[in-house]
């Protein structure tokens, strides 16, 4: 029953986005910094450039002529849990908060109106990320 309920729930929001620079705060690569390549929201994991590298053994595949795989050992990044990283901002790590900001939007007919949008801000400095 619990597995069914978990499958129906929405995945948690992840404050870190693709392209952000993060620092590993726990695990075998503690202290390493890298750029986020991919965010896996459902699993709450990130793939970070140069962090959590694994060796993957691949078979020789002769299917498809020239496009066939030669096989061998490939070194690639494995996903890391989002709780083991922190966002890097101005040389140090920071937590992330959200704030609603007034913005002017434009309709297709050219008229403008006031609205709000959510922006990420640094807990340490209060600046928009």
N, C-alpha and C positions, 0 to 999 in steps of 0.2 A: 504493500500500500504506500509506503513512504517513497519508493522509487517512482511510482506513478505521479505522486504529488510533486516531486522534484522535477520531473520531466515537464510538467505543466507550467512551472514557475518561469518568469522571465529571467534571463541571465543578468547578473549584477552589472551595474555601470562601472566601467573602468575609466579612471581619470586620466590615464596616460594614453597618448595617441601615437600613431605612426609618425616617425620623424623626430620624436622627442629624444633628448639625450638623458639616459638614466644611469644610476650607479647601483651596483649590486651590494646589498647590505647584509646578506646572509647566504651561506652555502659555500661550495668549493671555490667559486670565483669571486669571493667577497673582496670589495675594493675596486673591481674592474668597472670601467665606464664604456658605454657603447650606445649606438643609435638604434632605436626600435625599428625593426624591419617589418614586423607583422604583429597585429593584436588578435588573439584568439579569444573572443569575448565569452563564448559558451564555456570554455574550460578555465577562464580567468588566468590565462597565461600570455606571455609575450615572447617573441623571438627577437633577441638582441644581438646585434652585430659583434662578433668576436667573443661572445659569452656562452658558456655551457656547450662547448664544442664536443661533438661525438664523431666516432668513426663508423661509417656505414659500409658494409660489404655488399657489393652488387654483382649479380650474375652476368655472364656474357649472354646477350640476346641477339640472335642472328636474324630476327624477324624484321622485315622492312628495308632490306638492302643497306644503303648508305646510312640510313637513320638508325641503324642498330646500335645497341649499347656495347661498348668494349669491355665493361666490367672492371672490377678492381675495388680499391678502398677509397671512399669519398669522405672528407672531413666536412661536417656541416653543423650548423647551430641547432640545438634542441630547445624546445620551449622552456621558459622559466616562469615560476608563479609570480603574479603581480605583487604579492606581499613581500617578496624578497628584493624588490627594487624601489628606489626613490628617484624622483625627478631632480635633475641637476639644473640649477639656475644661478648665474653669476659666480661660478666656481664652487658653490656649496650645494648641499641637498636641501630640498624643501618639501613640505606637504602641499597639497592642492586644495583650494576652496573654490566655491562658485559664487558669483555675484550677478544680479540682474542689472543691466545697463540700458538706459534709454537710447534708442537709435531712430533715425529717420529712414523710413522705407519708401520705395517708389512703386506705384501700381503700373500695370501695363499701359494704361491710358496717359501716364505722365504725372498724375497727381501724387503728392507726398502725404504721408501720415506718420504719426509717432507710434512706436512700439517698443517692446523690451526684448533683449536677448540675453542668454546666459553666457558668461565668459569665465574662463579659468583664471584664478589669481593665486599668487604665491602667498603662503601663510607667513613666510619669513619677512618679505618686503612689502607685501600688499599690492605689488605691481601686477598688471595683466600679463599672462603668459602667452 
